[in-house]
Amino acid sequence: MDVGDSLRSILSYCDELPEQRFVAGEVLLPEGPSTNRMYILAGGDIEVLRGDTVVAEIHDSGAVFGEMSAFLGADHTATVR
């Protein structure tokens, strides 16, 4: 099984989960204390910031973010918007 098949298999489990929509610039995960949430990007674009610096821009559907904090109970190391 290649990586694409693995990702599609994982994402198929998410089909029944509720979908949330956010407006451009809205913060999904703030840097700092854990929110116990993780997200899977269904579409659109997100920015990842450390302080005021954009460290990543993500455009790929299926991208997962917030998982380390959700799984480990650790603080969010960056802001996602």
N, C-alpha and C positions, 0 to 999 in steps of 0.2 A: 504494500500500500504506500503510495507516495504522499508527500506532505499535503498536496491539494485534496486528495481523497480523505485524509485524516481530518483536515479542517472542515470539509463539507459534512463529514460524519458528526463531528462535534456540533456544528451549527444546526444540524437537523434536529438536535435535541432542544434547540431554542425556539423552534417554530411556534410553540404554544405559549411562550412567555409574552407578557405585555410589552407593547412598544411605546416608548416615550419620544416625544419630539421636543426639541429645544430651539430657541431663537439664536441667531448668530451672536457670538460673544458671551452667551450665558455660561456660567461656570457649572460644570457637572460635578467635578471633584476638586475641592480646594486643597492646596498644599497645606499640610498640617495634620491634625488629628484624624484618625480613620473614620470614614462614614459607613464602613461595612458594606459598601456597594462596589459593584463592578459593572461595566458596560461592554456591549458588543456593538460596534458601529455597523448599522444597517445601510447607511448611506450618508453622504455629506462629507464634511471635513472637520477635523478638530485640530486644536493647537495644544501643545504641552509646554508649560512654562515653569521655569525655576526662578522664583522671584519675579522680576519683570522681563526676563530674557526668554524668548521663544527658543526651545531646544529641539522641537520636532513639530512637523505638520504631518498629519495622517489623513490619507484620502481613501484608504482601502477598506471596502466593506468586509466585515468579518474581523477587523482589528479588535483586540480585547485590551481594555485598560482598566486600572483600579484593582486588578486581580491580586497583586502581591499584598496590598493592604487588606483586601477582603479575606484572603486565605490565611495570612499570617497575623492579622490584627495589628499590623504596624501602621505608623503614620503614613499619609500620602507624601511622597517625596517631590511631587510636582502638582501644579494646577492643570486641570484639563478643562478646556472650553471650546 
